[in-house]
């Protein structure tokens, strides 16, 4: 065996070991599609619990909340029944992202006689074309989806 073969064999063996805990990033999506303060609070509680759990283990977690249908009200600054808790949770979890369904925004705007741009969302909320499609694509990328 040449030095090159030994090196390549060692490299292959090293590559087959699991990723060290500090290098792994967990990916969690929390779906909210109901206009229910209880479920919205559960989503925020799940985000906080997951973030705390992985922080205590020294591991990283990225968390997204995908809101569509009645659940979009969670992200509306004019209607959210959990706005104060949402803002506090967002400050505590820097990797927490909020995503809002564009289809739902358009439907809400139409029903309220507004333009979609007049639907006020929390700062930093990302508008995605369709909440369900976003969930599907994140699932295909290996994200874990939880619906309370």
C-alpha positions in Angstrom: 0.0 0.0 0.0 1.3 3.4 -0.9 1.2 6.5 1.3 -1.5 7.8 -1.0 -3.7 4.7 -0.4 -3.2 5.0 3.4 -4.2 8.6 3.3 -7.3 8.0 1.2 -8.3 5.1 3.3 -7.9 7.2 6.5 -9.9 10.0 4.8 -12.7 7.7 3.9 -12.8 6.3 7.5 -12.9 9.8 9.0 -15.7 10.8 6.6 -17.8 7.9 7.7 -17.8 9.0 11.4 -20.9 10.9 12.6 -20.7 14.7 12.8 -19.5 15.9 16.1 -22.3 17.4 18.3 -21.0 20.9 18.0 -21.1 20.8 14.2 -24.6 19.5 13.8 -27.4 22.0 13.1 -30.9 20.8 13.9 -33.7 22.2 11.7 -37.3 22.7 13.1 -40.3 24.1 11.4 -43.4 25.0 13.4 -46.5 25.2 11.4 -49.4 27.5 12.4 -52.5 27.5 10.3 -55.2 28.1 13.0 -56.4 31.4 14.4 -56.0 30.0 17.9 -54.2 31.9 20.6 -53.6 28.5 22.4 -51.9 27.0 19.3 -49.9 30.2 18.7 -48.7 30.1 22.3 -47.8 26.4 21.9 -45.7 27.2 18.8 -43.8 29.9 20.8 -43.4 27.5 23.7 -42.1 24.7 21.4 -39.6 27.2 19.8 -38.4 28.3 23.2 -38.1 24.7 24.5 -36.2 23.4 21.5 -33.9 26.4 21.5 -33.1 26.0 25.2 -32.7 22.2 24.9 -30.1 22.4 22.2 -28.3 25.4 23.7 -27.9 23.4 26.9 -26.4 20.6 24.9 -24.1 23.0 23.1 -25.8 22.3 19.8 -27.3 24.6 17.2 -30.9 24.7 16.0 -32.5 26.8 13.4 -36.3 27.3 13.9 -38.8 28.6 11.4 -42.5 29.4 12.1 -44.5 29.1 8.9 -47.8 30.9 9.2 -50.7 30.6 6.7 -54.5 30.6 6.7 -55.9 31.8 10.1 -52.5 31.2 11.6 -51.1 34.3 9.8 -52.9 36.4 12.4 -50.0 35.4 14.7 -47.7 37.5 12.6 -50.0 40.5 12.1 -49.0 43.5 14.3 -52.7 44.7 14.2 -54.3 41.4 15.2 -51.9 39.0 16.8 -53.2 37.8 20.2 -49.6 36.8 21.1 -47.7 39.8 19.8 -45.9 40.6 23.0 -44.8 37.0 23.6 -43.8 36.7 20.0 -41.5 39.7 20.2 -40.0 38.5 23.5 -39.4 35.0 22.0 -37.8 36.4 18.9 -35.4 38.5 20.9 -34.3 35.4 23.0 -33.9 33.1 20.0 -31.7 34.7 17.3 -32.1 31.8 14.9 -36.0 32.0 15.0 -37.5 33.1 11.6 -41.1 33.9 10.8 -42.5 33.1 7.4 -45.8 34.4 6.1 -47.8 32.9 3.2 -48.3 35.4 0.4 -51.5 33.6 -0.8 -53.0 34.2 2.7 -51.9 37.8 2.7 -53.6 38.4 -0.6 -56.8 36.7 0.6 -56.9 38.6 3.8 -56.3 41.9 2.0 -59.1 41.2 -0.4 -61.5 40.3 2.4 -60.5 43.4 4.3 -60.7 45.8 1.3 -56.9 46.4 1.5 -53.8 46.0 -0.6 -51.6 43.1 0.3 -48.9 45.6 1.3 -51.3 47.1 3.9 -51.4 43.9 5.9 -48.9 44.7 8.7 -46.5 41.9 9.7 -43.9 41.7 12.4 -40.6 43.1 11.5 -38.3 40.6 9.7 -41.1 38.3 8.6 -40.2 36.7 5.3 -43.1 36.4 2.8 -43.1 33.1 1.0 -45.2 32.3 -2.1 -47.3 29.6 -0.4 -47.1 28.3 3.2 -47.9 24.7 2.3 -45.3 24.7 -0.5 -42.8 26.2 1.9 -43.5 23.3 4.3 -43.1 20.7 1.6 -39.8 22.2 0.3 -38.4 22.4 3.8 -39.4 18.8 4.5 -37.6 17.8 1.3 -34.5 19.6 2.6 -34.6 17.5 5.8 -36.3 19.9 8.2 -38.6 18.5 10.9 -42.1 19.8 10.7 -44.2 20.0 13.8 -47.9 21.1 13.9 -49.2 21.7 17.4 
